[in-house]
Amino acid sequence: MKHWESKRDHYEKEELDRLEFQSKETQTPPAPSGEFESIIAEMERRGIEPRIRGELKSIKNTTR
């Protein structure tokens, strides 16, 4: 059984190395200009508060 486990571990390590290499080589295109601002404006129009703002408010209130 140890033989199969070591083969599987070796295969998984090689696969993770391959995926890491590919992710470093992949170039993601930049977002269109104004995209972030339009998303935030739409969220404000709908009354949606981004989760991070709520989390920051709760952290601010607990540190005082």
C-alpha positions as CSV (number, residue, x, y, z in Angstrom):
1,M,0.0,0.0,0.0
2,K,2.8,2.4,0.8
3,H,4.0,2.0,-2.8
4,W,0.6,3.3,-4.1
5,E,0.5,6.1,-1.6
6,S,4.0,7.3,-2.6
7,K,3.0,7.2,-6.3
8,R,-0.1,9.2,-5.6
9,D,1.8,11.7,-3.6
10,H,4.4,12.1,-6.3
11,Y,1.7,12.5,-9.0
12,E,-0.2,15.1,-6.8
13,K,3.1,17.0,-6.3
14,E,3.8,17.1,-10.0
15,E,0.3,18.2,-10.8
16,L,0.4,21.0,-8.2
17,D,3.8,22.1,-9.6
18,R,2.3,22.1,-13.2
19,L,-0.7,24.1,-12.1
20,E,1.4,26.6,-10.2
21,F,3.7,27.1,-13.2
22,Q,0.7,27.7,-15.5
23,S,-0.9,30.1,-13.2
24,K,2.3,32.2,-13.0
25,E,2.5,32.2,-16.8
26,T,-1.2,33.3,-17.4
27,Q,-1.7,37.0,-18.0
28,T,-5.1,38.3,-17.0
29,P,-6.3,41.3,-19.0
30,P,-7.1,44.4,-17.0
31,A,-10.7,45.4,-16.3
32,P,-12.3,47.9,-18.6
33,S,-11.8,51.5,-17.4
34,G,-14.6,52.6,-15.1
35,E,-15.9,49.1,-14.6
36,F,-15.3,49.1,-10.8
37,E,-16.9,52.5,-10.4
38,S,-20.0,51.4,-12.4
39,I,-20.4,48.3,-10.2
40,I,-20.1,50.4,-7.0
41,A,-22.6,52.9,-8.4
42,E,-25.1,50.2,-9.2
43,M,-24.7,48.6,-5.8
44,E,-25.3,52.0,-4.1
45,R,-28.4,52.5,-6.4
46,R,-29.8,49.2,-5.2
47,G,-28.9,49.9,-1.6
48,I,-26.4,47.0,-1.4
49,E,-23.6,47.5,1.1
50,P,-20.4,45.7,0.2
51,R,-19.5,43.0,2.7
52,I,-16.1,44.5,3.4
53,R,-17.7,47.8,4.6
54,G,-19.8,45.9,7.1
55,E,-16.8,44.0,8.3
56,L,-14.7,47.1,8.7
57,K,-17.5,48.8,10.6
58,S,-17.8,45.8,13.0
59,I,-14.0,45.8,13.5
60,K,-14.0,49.6,14.1
61,N,-16.7,49.2,16.7
62,T,-15.0,46.4,18.6
63,T,-11.6,48.1,18.9
64,R,-13.0,51.2,20.6
